[in-house]
Amino acid sequence: MSTIEQAMVHGIRAQQAGRFELARSVYEAIVRQAPRHPVSANAWANLAALHERHNRVSQAVSSAEEALGIDPGHPVAGLVAARCLRRNGACEEALVRVESVPTERHTSGLMYERARLLDRLGCYDAAYEGYVLANRHRMEERPGVNRTVLPRMIAETRRCFTEDWVDGWYDLSPSERPSPLFLVGFNRSGTTLLDRMMGAHPGVEVLEEHVGGVAAIDEARRVLGGRYPAGLADLGDSLADRARAAYFSVIDRHITTGFDGLVVDKLPLNTISLGLIYRLFPDARVVLSLRHPADVVLSNFMQAYSPNPITVHFGSIPAAAQIYSEVMGLGQHLRQVLPLPVLEVRYEDLVEDWETEIRRLLDFAGLEWNPMVLKYRGLAAQEHIDTPSYDQVVEPVYSRSIGRWRNYTDALAPAWGSLLPFIRCFGYTD
């Protein structure tokens, strides 16, 4: 392996590890030293992807053009160029850019982008078929993901949590540290927009869902081991304190040293962990982010997720609707048997009048209004956002995603029986 190839491997590993500035410096060194080397096309393309992912669109365009100048059919550079065109409103030109990449070099990322562009251009039947193919391709890239993990956890938790069981719990000594605020819901329900707005408040720090590779509450669950969930009833102070310590060990790695404000733990699917949250932090407040269930399911179906035991359920609309009903059904059940203070925030209300909704949320959290919240978009543009919403939260609040499901009623029809109870429960129209 040549020196330049070794450097490229080093850059890729840094990028995969989340060391984005190191990766950027490695790629820049490669293109300086060997501007026309074939490896430099990959370096330029990866630079373009880094820039676009961090919302530096003009720099992403320049880097993508450099890569395409060396390799006109480069799939990563073509994808980034298309994304930048779409972000600038040139969807038809972006579609041409995607389709200019030779078919044999199409990746699942290009397939998702093509489907997204077709959706934006109003070609809904073609977009749906494009997403079906993209999801199939993505799932084939990583076969064998266990589909039973999440349903089994949900079923076991629901079986355990009854009012009589909760009434029989031993009392625990309170946590020595203030409880976080938990921001939950379901993937693609608006939690990233909420956390960006809340995180702009100087008295708030947000623990992002993918930070550190493990959720804080999962670390607490690991300490409890086989005692979760059935052993929560007779959980003693010693083990509870160890679980809390494990939880805060994750928190402390990712918030500012000495920060004494409100920590927001944002993980949408902590909806299924509300029982554990209440056991360890009975005074914790919970914000439940809601969005029309059909839009939530459709949006998850449309995302280019890497398959894991959660996202493996999003490969088809019926499967996504089924896991949505299981997660949100458990969430509603836990709210009935636990005295949790929960504030519901609807994505549609946030879009209509976001300042009023955030004021209401801050009041629920015990915080006064701060004008820095008005600057959330500028602050978000300076940060790495590790969710599919990274390019959306830096835009002005928009309504184009509300009611998108109406363009896909035929595709959603097989899932409607799973969704209708929640559409009505959460006050939406069907």
N, C-alpha and C positions, 0 to 999 in steps of 0.2 A: 504494500500500500504506500503510495507516494505521500510526501509531507502535506501537500494540499488536501489530499483525501483524508489524512489523519485529522487535519484541522477541521474539516467538514464534520467528521464524526463527533469531534469534541463539541462543536457548536450545536449539533443536533441534540446531543445528550444534555447540554446545558439548557436548551430550550425545553426539552421534555421534563427536566427537573424544575422548571419554573424560574430559572436564573436567566431572565430575559435580557438584561443588560450585558451579561457575559456573552450570551449567544450573539447578540447584536454586534458586539465588538469583534468576535471571532469572524463572523460573516463579512464585516467591513474590511478586516485585515485580508481575507481571502481575495475579495474583489479588487483591493488595491494592488496586491502582489501579482495576481494573474487575471487581469480583467477579461481576457477572451478565452480562458481555459474552460472546457466543458463543465467542470465542477463549479465554476463561478456562476453558471446559469442557476444551479441549485442554491448557491449562496444568495444571489440576488432575489430569487423567488422566496426563500425563507425570510429574508429581510423584509420583502414586501408583505408577507403574511404577518410578521411581527408588527410592522407599522400599522397595518389595517386593524389588527386585533386590539391595538392600543389607540385606535381612532385617529391616527396620523394619516389621513387619507391621501393628501398630496404626495407625501413621501412614499406611501405604498404604491401609488401610480408610477412614480419615477422608477422605483426599484423593479416593479413588474415589467416595465418597458425595457429596462436593461436586460432582464432575463430573457424576454421574448426576442430581443435583438440577437442573442446568442442561440436560442432554441425556440423558434416561432411556435412550436406546438407544446411548450412546457405546460403540463397540467396545473401545477400550483400557481405559476405566474398567470396563466389564463383565468384561473378561478379568482385570484385576487383582483385582477383587472376588471373582471365582470362584477364582483362585489362592489368595487369602487364606483363603477358606472351606475349600478343600481342605487347606491347611496346618494349619488348626485342626480338621481331622477331619470337617467337615460336607460330605461329598462329594455327597450327594443335593441339598442346598441349592445347592451350587456348580453342579451340572448345570442346575438350574432357572435360576440366574443366567445361565449361558451361553446357554441357549435362549430367554431373554427378550430377547436382542439380535436385532433383526430380521434375518432370513436374508440379505437383500440387503446388510447391513453386516458380515456375517461375514468375518473375515480368516483367513489360514492359522493365525495364533496361536490364535484361538478354536477352530478346527477341531482343532488338536492338543490343546488343553485339554479339549475335549469327549471326545476319544478317551481321554485319560489318565484322566478321571473314570470313563468306562465301564469301563476296566481296573480301577480301584480298586474299583468296585462289582461286579466279577465278571462283567460282560457282555462276555466275551472276543470272541465273534464280531463283535458290534457295534463293539467297540473296534478290532479289526483292520481292519474296513471303514472306520472313521473315520480311522485312520492312513493307509490307502491313499489316501483322498480328500485328506487334509491334505498328504501328500507330493506328490501330483499337482499340487495348487494351488500349493505352494511352488516346485516346479520350473518351473511355468508363469510364475511371477513373474520368473524370471531364466533364460530359455532360452539355449541356445547355449554353456553351460559345457563346456569341453573335457574329455571323459571319458577321453582317452588318455594324459594327462600322467603320472599315477601308475603305471598298468600298464607304460608304456614305461620309466620310471625303474627300476622293479622288475626288469623283464626284462633291461635292460642291466647293472644291478648284478650280478644273479645270473650272467649270462654271463661277466663279467670275473672274479669272485671264485672262483678255484680254489686248492687247496692249493699247486700248483706255482707259480702266479702270485704268491701271497703270499710263498712261500719265496724268490722272486727279487727282492724289494723292496730298494732301497737303504736303509741305515740313516739315520735323521734324528737331528739333535741334539735333545735333550729340550726341552720347553717350559720357559721361564723361570718360568712361573707354575704353581702347583699345579693339577692337573686337577680339573674338577668331577666330581660324581657324576651319572650320567645315569639318569633315571627314564623308562623306556620301556614299551611294551606295545602297546595298541590303544585307540582311543577307547572310553570307557565300561567300562574294565577296572578302575577303582578308583584311578587315578593321582591324582585330585584329593584323595581322602580321605588317601592316603599323603602327599602333599606338605603338606597341612594339619597332619598329625601331626608330620612331620619338621620343618616350618617353625616349629613351636612351640618347638623346641630353640634356646636362645640361641646355639649355635655353628653354626647353619644359616641360610642364606638361600636362598630358592627363586626361580628365574626361571620365572615362569608362562608357559604355552604361547602366550598371545596378547599378551603384553606387548610393546609397541613395534611390533606389526604384522609382525615378521619374526623367525623363529627364528634364534638365534645360529649354529647349525650351517649354516643356509641362507646366512648372510652369508659364512661361510668357503667354502662351495661356490661362491658367486658369484665370489670372488677366483680360485678355481681355474679357473673358466670351463669351456672345452671339455676341460680336462685331467681332469675328473671323469666317470666313475670310471677310465677306461682309463689316465690319466696318473699315477695314484697310485704305480705301480711305480717310476718314475724321478723322483719328486718330489724337488726339491732343498731345502736348508735355507732359502734365501732366500724361495721362494714359500711354503713351509710356515709360515715365521715371519709372512709377510703374512696368510696365512689364519688363523693363530692370533690375530693382532692384530685382524683383522676380527671374529673370534668374540668376543674379550674386549671389544671396543668396545661390543657389544650388552649383554654382561653388566654392564659398568661403568655403563651408563646406568640400571640398574634394581636395583642393590644399594647398600647403605649405603657411602658413601665411607669408606675405611679399613678396611672389614670384612676380617678375615683368617681367617675360619672356612671351613666347607665350603659351597661353592655347589652347589646341586642344580639341574640343568638338566632341567626336567620338560617333555617333549614326547612324548606317546605314540608318534607315528609316527616318532620318531627310531629306531625299530626298523629301518627300512630304511636308516638312515645309520650303522649300527654299523661299517661298513667305514671310512668317513671318520673317525669318532670314534676308532677304533683307530689309524689312520694318524697323526693329529695328536696324540692323547693315549693312547699305548700303555699307560700305567699307570692309565688311568681305570677306575673301578668302575661297574658297570651293575646297576641294579635292574630286573628284568622283572616287571611287574605282570600277573598272570594272573587270569582269570575264566572260568567255563564258556563255551566258544565260542558256544553257542546263546544264552545270556543276553547276551553281548556284541553279537552280530548283531541280536538282537531290540531291545535297548536303543538301538542306533544307528538302526534303522528307526523308532523311536518319537520321535526327537528333532527339534525344530524348527530344524534347521540352515539357515543361509543357504547356498545352493548355491555350491560352489567345486570345483576339480578333485579334491578329496578327498571332500567330503560329497555330491557328485553321485552317488556310488556307493551311498548309503544310502537311496535312494528306494524300493527294493524289497528284500525279504528275500533272494531269490536273488543280486541284485547285491551286496548287503552281504556275504553269505557268500563270494562269489567274491573280492572285494577283501580280505576278512579272510584267506582262505587264501593269497593272493598275498603279503600283507605278513608274516604270521606264518611262512609257508613260507620267505621270504627271511631272516627273522630266525633261524630254526633253521639254515638253511644257513650263514649268517655265523658263527654260534656254532661250527659244526663246523670251519670253515677258519681261524678266528682265535682266539688264546689270550686271550680276554676273560674277566676274572673277573665272573661273572654270578650274582646272587642272585635266585631266584624267590620272589615273594610272591603268594600266592593270596588273592583278595578274600574268598573264603569263610572262609579261616583268619583273616583280619583281622577279619571280623565275629564269629567265634566267640570269639576271644581276642586283641583288638587290641594290648593292652599287651605280651604275649609276642612278637608279631610285630614290633612296633616296636623292642623291645629287641634282637631278632635283627638287624634292619636297621641299627640304630645301631652295633651291634658290628661288622657287616660294613663300615660306613663309617668305622670307627676312632674312634667317639665314645662317651663315657661317657653313661650314663643321666642325665637331668635331669628333676626333677619338673615343670618347666614344660610338658613334653609332655602331662601330664594335663589341662592347661587349653586344649587346642587348640580346642575348640568355642567357647569364649568369645572367643579371639583371632580365629577365623575369622569370627565374627559382626560383627567390627569392620572387616572388610576387604572390598574389592570382589573377587569371585571371578568371573572371566570364562569360566566353563564351565557347561554345563547342570546341573552338580551344586551350584550355588551355594546352593540351598535345602536340600540333603540333608546337606551336611557340617556344618551347624550343629545337626543333630538328634543325639540319642543314636544310636550305631551300631545299625542295625536289619537284620533278615534278610528283609524282605518281598520284596526283589528277587532273592533266591537261588532258583533253580529256576522263575522266572517262565516260562521257555520251555515248561514242561510244560503251560501253559494255551493254548499256540499250536502244538501239535504238527502239526496239519494245515497251517497256514501255513508251518511250517518244513520240511515234508516235501520240497519241491523242492530245498532247500538242504542236505539232510542229507549227501549224498555229498561236498560240499565241506568240511563241518565234522567229519565223523566221524574223519578221521585226526588232527586236532588235539585232539578230545575225548579220544582214547585216548593221544596223545602226552603231554598235560599231566596225565594221571592222573584224568580225570573219568569218570563213568559215563554211558552213553547209554541 
